[in-house]
Amino acid sequence: MFSNKDVSLKDNQLYQTFRDLPKIDLHRHLEGSVRLETLIEIAGDSGIEMPEYDAETLRPFVQMMPGETRNMQHFLGKFQTLRQFYRSPDVIHRVAREAVEDAADDRIKYLELRFTPAALSNIINCSYDEVVAWVCEAVDEAAQANDITVRLILSMNRNESVEKGEQVLAAALKCQQKGVVAVDLAGNEANFPSSPFSDIFRRAKAAGLGVTIHAGEWGDSANIREAVDDLGAARIGHGVRAIENGELVKMLADRGIVLEICPTSNYQSGVVDSWAAHPLADLWRQRVLTTINTDDPLVSGITLTDEMVRAVSHLSLTIDDIKQHTLTAAQAAFLPDSERSALVNKFAVWLGLNHDNAEIPPAS
């Protein structure tokens, strides 16, 4: 599906071990999960001008390449190209359906897929309500067909207006019974504060929506505390810069705040200088609830299986540590209590972490 990965990852038993495990991804952006082949077909059908209608010609514009500068500007620049492809409701249906199919193919059994209504609606000039309804419909159909549970998170960008954020919240509230379980604040945290959006997120939480906030990725650790204390975040997107503040690390551990960590994305976007410098293992060993996720499979050229292999190969975690991370992800799912408890019990059995009986899903 996605290339530009370590070829050696697939050529060892460790890869197959993780390929076979049932998995959970809590932090995956729909806009960064498109198939290259699909983009080429959309370009041809929609008359998007390209030098050549070829996947390898397009790849450097939408995927981080070996030797490319690793910083926020280069990483986010890929999305400037990707946003040009959402030309019709049919395209949005297709992209959402294929994202679910690809997750299921990687043996992800529970997925929280997030997307930014503004990004999907910009070119076709439709309402947020319309675009959210299209995604909900496509995801529900694909989930039922592929034996995967999928819930949706709606994102707003802190570098855009609060008025757009209000529209995102309104669309989320209308679709709570259609699979939308949470709201998210993303965008350029280094230059734009979260405080203008605090009322939106307090109201979202009061209405029963989960709250996850991108923080401590490109901005400093203070943004994480603000996300928790002022916006009511139960989960933090990335949050790796928490390691810079020992008091904050203790607070996160004591309060059970979950970090949605995406190691390859953190490396490629320059959040960490090297794999050796990634703080996932340190945070985990200081009792912070960490999970392992993909962020943007197309942009990073990865699957969740790849992320798990790299966490063991580069970040000194063990296979058992990865299983515990997966169980933590189940416990952190934005689901009603009864559904979340059932998910935790299933994964505990599937991962061999208890001795109850449950049907183990067959390996693909």
Backbone torsions as a table, in degrees:
resi	resn	phi	psi	omega
1	MET	NA	-69.7	177.9
2	PHE	-105.1	131.6	179.0
3	SER	-105.1	-153.0	-177.9
4	ASN	61.2	39.1	177.6
5	LYS	-119.9	168.6	176.9
6	ASP	-61.8	115.5	-179.7
7	VAL	-58.4	-35.6	-176.8
8	SER	-64.0	-20.4	-179.2
9	LEU	-57.6	-37.5	-175.4
10	LYS	-84.3	-8.4	-171.4
11	ASP	-102.6	29.1	178.5
12	ASN	-146.4	165.5	-176.8
13	GLN	-66.4	-30.9	179.6
14	LEU	-60.3	-43.4	177.8
15	TYR	-59.1	-46.6	-177.7
16	GLN	-65.9	-35.1	177.3
17	THR	-59.4	-47.7	-179.5
18	PHE	-75.4	-30.5	176.9
19	ARG	-60.6	-35.7	-176.3
20	ASP	-81.7	-18.9	-176.0
21	LEU	-74.6	138.9	167.9
22	PRO	-63.9	140.6	-170.4
23	LYS	-133.8	166.7	176.7
24	ILE	-133.3	135.0	173.7
25	ASP	-124.5	116.1	-179.4
26	LEU	-96.9	-12.6	-174.6
27	HIS	-135.6	88.9	178.6
28	ARG	-140.8	126.8	-179.7
29	HIS	-91.4	128.4	177.5
30	LEU	-57.3	-43.0	-176.4
31	GLU	-63.9	-22.1	178.5
32	GLY	-102.7	18.7	-175.1
33	SER	-123.4	23.4	-175.8
34	VAL	-85.1	148.0	175.1
35	ARG	-77.3	138.4	177.0
36	LEU	-57.8	-42.6	-178.6
37	GLU	-61.7	-35.5	178.4
38	THR	-67.2	-40.8	177.9
39	LEU	-59.9	-40.6	179.1
40	ILE	-63.2	-43.3	179.7
41	GLU	-65.4	-40.6	178.0
42	ILE	-62.8	-42.5	-179.9
43	ALA	-59.6	-44.1	179.6
44	GLY	-66.1	-44.2	-178.2
45	ASP	-68.6	-32.8	-174.4
46	SER	-97.8	-2.6	179.5
47	GLY	73.8	27.3	175.9
48	ILE	-73.8	123.9	-175.2
49	GLU	-73.2	130.7	176.5
50	MET	-138.8	151.4	176.6
51	PRO	-58.2	-42.6	175.7
52	GLU	-145.4	144.1	177.7
53	TYR	-89.4	74.7	-172.9
54	ASP	-141.9	139.2	-175.7
55	ALA	-61.2	-40.7	-176.8
56	GLU	-71.4	-26.2	174.6
57	THR	-69.9	-39.0	-178.4
58	LEU	-77.9	-30.4	-170.5
59	ARG	-48.5	-49.8	-176.4
60	PRO	-62.5	-18.6	179.9
61	PHE	-83.7	-18.1	-175.1
62	VAL	-126.4	-1.6	-176.8
63	GLN	-137.9	139.9	176.4
64	MET	-67.5	131.6	-174.4
65	MET	-109.0	154.0	177.2
66	PRO	-56.6	133.7	178.6
67	GLY	83.8	-5.9	179.5
68	GLU	-72.1	149.2	177.0
69	THR	-56.3	131.3	-177.8
70	ARG	-101.3	94.9	174.3
71	ASN	-153.7	173.9	-176.4
72	MET	-59.8	-42.3	-175.4
73	GLN	-62.6	-45.0	-179.9
74	HIS	-67.4	-41.1	-177.6
75	PHE	-65.4	-49.9	-178.8
76	LEU	-70.2	-22.3	178.4
77	GLY	-61.7	-27.2	178.3
78	LYS	-61.2	-32.7	-177.1
79	PHE	-74.9	-22.0	175.1
80	GLN	-62.4	-37.8	175.6
81	THR	-72.5	-46.5	-176.0
82	LEU	-59.9	-34.0	-177.8
83	ARG	-67.0	-13.0	-178.9
84	GLN	-79.9	-5.9	-170.8
85	PHE	-99.0	-7.7	-176.7
86	TYR	-87.3	83.8	-169.2
87	ARG	-103.3	-6.1	-176.8
88	SER	-165.7	161.4	173.4
89	PRO	-57.8	-35.7	179.8
90	ASP	-62.9	-39.1	177.8
91	VAL	-63.2	-45.4	-179.6
92	ILE	-63.0	-43.0	175.4
93	HIS	-57.0	-47.5	-176.1
94	ARG	-64.9	-46.4	-178.5
95	VAL	-61.7	-42.7	179.6
96	ALA	-65.6	-44.0	179.6
97	ARG	-61.7	-46.3	-177.5
98	GLU	-67.8	-33.5	177.2
99	ALA	-61.3	-40.5	177.7
100	VAL	-68.5	-42.8	178.6
101	GLU	-60.0	-42.2	-178.3
102	ASP	-68.1	-37.6	176.2
103	ALA	-64.1	-44.7	179.7
104	ALA	-62.6	-36.8	178.7
105	ASP	-63.0	-26.9	177.7
106	ASP	-89.8	13.4	178.6
107	ARG	64.5	27.7	168.3
108	ILE	-75.4	124.4	-177.8
109	LYS	-101.5	-21.1	174.4
110	TYR	-137.3	127.2	-176.3
111	LEU	-132.2	131.9	166.6
112	GLU	-108.2	108.3	-174.0
113	LEU	-101.9	124.0	-178.4
114	ARG	-110.0	151.5	177.1
115	PHE	-153.1	159.9	-178.0
116	THR	-105.5	107.9	-178.8
117	PRO	-53.1	-35.1	179.9
118	ALA	-61.5	-37.0	-178.1
119	ALA	-69.8	-36.2	-176.4
120	LEU	-82.6	-22.4	-173.8
121	SER	-101.9	-7.3	-169.9
122	ASN	-60.7	-49.1	-174.3
123	ILE	-74.7	-42.6	-176.2
124	ILE	-87.1	-3.2	171.9
125	ASN	55.2	45.5	176.1
126	CYS	-100.6	171.1	179.2
127	SER	-78.7	159.7	175.5
128	TYR	-62.3	-38.1	178.7
129	ASP	-58.0	-41.9	-178.9
130	GLU	-65.7	-48.6	-175.1
131	VAL	-67.2	-36.1	177.7
132	VAL	-66.7	-40.1	178.5
133	ALA	-62.8	-39.6	178.9
134	TRP	-63.3	-44.8	179.9
135	VAL	-64.6	-44.5	179.3
136	CYS	-56.7	-45.3	-178.5
137	GLU	-63.5	-48.9	-177.5
138	ALA	-64.4	-41.4	-179.0
139	VAL	-66.3	-42.1	179.5
140	ASP	-61.6	-45.0	179.6
141	GLU	-63.2	-44.5	-178.1
142	ALA	-68.6	-37.1	179.9
143	ALA	-63.9	-44.3	179.6
144	GLN	-64.0	-34.7	-178.1
145	ALA	-78.7	-15.9	-172.0
146	ASN	-123.9	15.4	174.5
147	ASP	53.8	53.9	178.8
148	ILE	-142.8	142.5	174.4
149	THR	-95.9	126.7	-177.8
150	VAL	-128.3	132.2	171.7
151	ARG	-123.4	158.7	-171.1
152	LEU	-117.0	144.9	176.4
153	ILE	-123.3	128.9	178.5
154	LEU	-96.4	130.2	-177.3
155	SER	-105.9	146.1	168.8
156	MET	-125.8	155.9	-176.8
157	ASN	-104.6	132.8	-178.6
158	ARG	-68.7	-19.5	177.7
159	ASN	-87.8	4.0	174.3
160	GLU	-111.4	-179.8	-170.4
161	SER	-75.4	153.6	174.0
162	VAL	-63.2	-32.6	178.4
163	GLU	-59.3	-41.0	175.6
164	LYS	-64.4	-38.1	176.6
165	GLY	-61.1	-39.5	176.9
166	GLU	-61.2	-39.9	178.8
167	GLN	-66.8	-37.5	177.2
168	VAL	-63.7	-45.4	178.6
169	LEU	-60.4	-43.7	179.7
170	ALA	-60.0	-42.5	179.0
171	ALA	-66.3	-38.2	179.2
172	ALA	-63.5	-43.6	-178.8
173	LEU	-64.5	-35.8	179.4
174	LYS	-68.7	-25.2	-173.9
175	CYS	-111.4	20.7	178.5
176	GLN	-61.3	-29.2	178.7
177	GLN	-90.7	4.9	-178.8
178	LYS	-116.6	15.2	175.0
179	GLY	112.0	-7.5	177.9
180	VAL	-81.6	122.5	-173.6
181	VAL	-119.3	-10.2	-174.0
182	ALA	-161.1	166.9	173.2
183	VAL	-124.9	157.0	-171.8
184	ASP	-139.8	146.8	171.8
185	LEU	-113.2	121.7	-179.1
186	ALA	-124.1	-161.7	177.7
187	GLY	96.0	-168.8	-171.0
188	ASN	-77.6	90.6	-177.7
189	GLU	-75.3	-17.7	-178.9
190	ALA	-68.2	-29.6	-174.0
191	ASN	-120.6	-6.2	-177.4
192	PHE	-131.1	122.1	-178.1
193	PRO	-73.8	162.4	177.1
194	SER	-89.8	-15.6	-171.4
195	SER	-55.3	-35.8	178.8
196	PRO	-61.5	-18.8	-175.6
197	PHE	-100.6	3.1	-171.7
198	SER	-61.1	-39.6	-179.7
199	ASP	-64.7	-38.7	178.1
200	ILE	-58.8	-44.7	-176.0
201	PHE	-75.0	-31.5	174.3
202	ARG	-64.5	-40.4	178.2
203	ARG	-69.3	-36.5	177.3
204	ALA	-60.9	-45.8	-179.2
205	LYS	-64.5	-40.6	178.7
206	ALA	-63.4	-27.9	180.0
207	ALA	-86.4	1.9	176.4
208	GLY	96.0	6.4	176.5
209	LEU	-85.6	145.7	172.6
210	GLY	-72.0	156.8	179.0
211	VAL	-126.9	120.9	172.5
212	THR	-128.6	138.1	-174.5
213	ILE	-128.8	128.9	169.6
214	HIS	-66.5	120.5	-179.8
215	ALA	-161.0	152.7	179.3
216	GLY	65.3	30.7	174.6
217	GLU	-106.0	-75.4	175.9
218	TRP	-97.1	-14.3	175.2
219	GLY	-100.7	170.4	-173.4
220	ASP	-80.9	178.2	-172.9
221	SER	-65.3	-22.7	178.9
222	ALA	-60.0	-30.0	179.3
223	ASN	-64.7	-29.2	179.6
224	ILE	-69.0	-46.4	178.9
225	ARG	-61.3	-40.9	178.6
226	GLU	-62.7	-40.5	179.6
227	ALA	-62.0	-39.7	-179.4
228	VAL	-75.6	-50.1	-172.9
229	ASP	-77.3	-38.4	-173.3
230	ASP	-98.7	-30.5	-178.0
231	LEU	-107.0	-5.5	175.8
232	GLY	74.7	28.5	-177.4
233	ALA	-67.3	129.3	171.2
234	ALA	-90.3	-23.1	178.2
235	ARG	-133.9	150.5	179.1
236	ILE	-119.4	126.5	174.0
237	GLY	-72.9	114.8	-177.5
238	HIS	78.8	-91.2	176.5
239	GLY	72.3	14.1	-172.0
240	VAL	-67.6	-22.6	-178.8
241	ARG	-79.2	2.1	170.8
242	ALA	-57.0	-29.4	-175.9
243	ILE	-61.1	-18.7	-179.5
244	GLU	-75.1	-10.9	-172.8
245	ASN	-134.0	101.5	-176.5
246	GLY	-59.9	-36.8	178.5
247	GLU	-64.6	-39.5	178.1
248	LEU	-66.8	-41.9	177.6
249	VAL	-56.5	-44.8	179.1
250	LYS	-63.7	-41.3	178.7
251	MET	-61.8	-45.1	179.3
252	LEU	-60.4	-43.7	179.5
253	ALA	-65.5	-45.3	-176.8
254	ASP	-66.3	-34.7	-175.9
255	ARG	-95.1	-1.2	176.5
256	GLY	68.6	31.3	176.6
257	ILE	-76.5	131.7	-174.5
258	VAL	-96.6	132.9	175.7
259	LEU	-99.3	127.6	175.8
260	GLU	-93.3	90.2	-172.5
261	ILE	-93.3	138.8	-177.5
262	CYS	-127.6	85.5	-168.3
263	PRO	-58.2	-46.8	-177.5
264	THR	-64.4	-42.4	176.7
265	SER	-59.1	-44.0	179.7
266	ASN	-60.7	-38.6	178.6
267	TYR	-70.3	-47.4	-175.3
268	GLN	-68.1	-30.6	-177.6
269	SER	-91.5	5.0	174.5
270	GLY	80.0	12.0	177.1
271	VAL	-64.9	-37.1	173.1
272	VAL	-118.4	149.3	-176.3
273	ASP	-75.9	-27.6	-177.0
274	SER	-157.3	166.4	175.8
275	TRP	-61.6	-38.5	-179.0
276	ALA	-62.9	-25.7	-177.6
277	ALA	-87.9	-2.4	-177.0
278	HIS	-70.0	131.8	-172.5
279	PRO	-87.9	6.9	-175.9
280	LEU	-51.2	-52.2	-176.8
281	ALA	-64.0	-39.1	179.4
282	ASP	-64.3	-43.3	178.5
283	LEU	-62.9	-43.9	179.3
284	TRP	-59.4	-43.2	-177.5
285	ARG	-76.0	-13.4	173.6
286	GLN	-97.8	20.4	171.9
287	ARG	75.0	11.3	174.5
288	VAL	-73.4	139.8	178.8
289	LEU	-79.5	101.7	-178.1
290	THR	-109.4	147.0	175.4
291	THR	-128.5	161.2	-176.6
292	ILE	-116.3	127.9	-171.4
293	ASN	-142.4	172.9	-173.7
294	THR	-98.2	-28.9	-174.2
295	ASP	71.0	-77.6	-175.5
296	ASP	-141.0	91.0	-175.0
297	PRO	-55.8	-40.3	179.2
298	LEU	-68.5	-50.7	-175.3
299	VAL	-59.8	-39.4	-179.0
300	SER	-91.4	-10.0	179.4
301	GLY	65.9	43.9	-172.9
302	ILE	-138.2	168.8	164.9
303	THR	-120.7	172.3	176.4
304	LEU	-67.7	-32.3	173.8
305	THR	-56.6	-45.7	178.4
306	ASP	-59.1	-43.3	180.0
307	GLU	-59.3	-41.6	-179.2
308	MET	-67.3	-40.8	177.2
309	VAL	-61.1	-43.7	-179.2
310	ARG	-67.7	-33.7	178.1
311	ALA	-63.0	-33.6	176.7
312	VAL	-80.9	-43.6	-175.1
313	SER	-71.8	-35.8	-172.9
314	HIS	-111.4	-21.3	-170.5
315	LEU	-118.0	14.1	171.7
316	SER	61.3	24.3	171.3
317	LEU	-87.8	158.1	177.6
318	THR	-101.9	170.2	176.1
319	ILE	-59.4	-41.9	178.4
320	ASP	-63.5	-36.4	176.6
321	ASP	-61.1	-41.4	179.9
322	ILE	-64.3	-40.7	177.5
323	LYS	-61.0	-41.2	178.3
324	GLN	-65.2	-36.6	175.7
325	HIS	-61.6	-40.2	178.8
326	THR	-65.4	-40.9	177.7
327	LEU	-65.2	-38.5	175.1
328	THR	-59.9	-40.5	178.4
329	ALA	-62.0	-40.4	177.4
330	ALA	-62.4	-42.3	-179.6
331	GLN	-67.9	-22.4	-177.7
332	ALA	-97.6	0.4	-177.2
333	ALA	-59.4	141.1	177.5
334	PHE	-81.9	75.3	-178.6
335	LEU	-130.9	158.1	170.2
336	PRO	-57.0	154.3	-173.3
337	ASP	-52.3	-45.5	-175.9
338	SER	-66.8	-40.3	179.3
339	GLU	-68.8	-40.2	179.0
340	ARG	-65.4	-41.0	178.5
341	SER	-61.9	-41.0	178.2
342	ALA	-65.0	-39.5	178.2
343	LEU	-64.0	-44.2	178.9
344	VAL	-60.6	-44.7	-179.0
345	ASN	-63.5	-42.3	177.9
346	LYS	-59.2	-49.3	-176.5
347	PHE	-69.2	-32.8	176.7
348	ALA	-59.9	-40.1	178.9
349	VAL	-73.7	-48.5	-178.6
350	TRP	-57.5	-35.7	-177.5
351	LEU	-90.5	1.8	178.5
352	GLY	73.1	29.4	-177.4
353	LEU	-99.1	-0.1	167.3
354	ASN	-153.3	-177.4	-171.1
355	HIS	-117.0	16.8	176.0
356	ASP	-71.9	167.9	179.8
357	ASN	-94.9	133.9	173.1
358	ALA	-159.1	150.5	-179.4
359	GLU	-73.9	121.9	-179.8
360	ILE	-84.9	126.5	-178.8
361	PRO	-64.5	139.3	-177.6
362	PRO	-68.2	145.3	175.0
363	ALA	-70.1	142.4	179.0
364	SER	-81.9	NA	NA
